[in-house]
Amino acid sequence: MARHARGFDTQAAFAHLCRRDRRLGRWMERLGPIAPDPRWRKPFDPVDALARAILYQQLSGKAAATIVGRVQAAIGSDRFHCDTLSRIDDAGLRACGVSGNKTLALRDLALRESNGEIPTLRRMATLDDDAIVAALLPIRGIGRWTVEMMLMFRLGRPDVLPVDDLGIRKGAQVIDKSEAMPTPKALAARGERWGPFRTYAGLYLWRIADAANTPSTATTRSQE
């Protein structure tokens, strides 16, 4: 059974993208190489990562971190999975500041884990990107963007382009000097030339979008 490595050769990605897309390449040379993400080599629990993604949704980083800390204190653990989440009832989650919808999402995540529906990190190494997306999208509160962030930032998959992300679309608008951001469909077509390193292209598109902001405002993503 084929296994997917976590991470990729960023030097090869840099050379490939500069060669295939001069507009993007000029920006890449201006910004300089992006080093491999250290998280590509670190083990993690997908269930814990998904729980945190749910808790961070639609909140500032500081507010979400406060709520996460309260829940961790209530369950007596810094890891979220079916066993630890069972230590707190719905009223307790609400007392920690977790919304009703997020409570339902956490319960669904825990149930699916207990039923063996969530691939482990070891199992994910044998699955392609589409299979991971298909496995995780049924979880309440988990959308394609959240899974794509896991694929890019935690699993280090080389060829992921989150075409619905506003920062990615803004970066593409900047490099092409367009009046409007490309639609997701147009961006998907535009990004075909970046394969098999669309993840690396996306990292630059975020930086380009940030660099074009005045004043510069960094784009926060759930897996960071």
Secondary structure as UniProt FT lines:
FT   HELIX           10..20
FT   HELIX           22..31
FT   HELIX           38..41
FT   HELIX           46..56
FT   TURN            57..58
FT   HELIX           61..75
FT   HELIX           82..85
FT   TURN            86..87
FT   HELIX           90..95
FT   TURN            96..97
FT   HELIX           100..114
FT   TURN            115..116
FT   HELIX           121..124
FT   TURN            125..126
FT   HELIX           129..136
FT   TURN            137..138
FT   TURN            140..141
FT   HELIX           144..149
FT   HELIX           150..154
FT   TURN            163..164
FT   HELIX           166..176
FT   HELIX           184..190
FT   HELIX           191..194
FT   TURN            195..196
FT   HELIX           198..212
FT   TURN            222..223
//
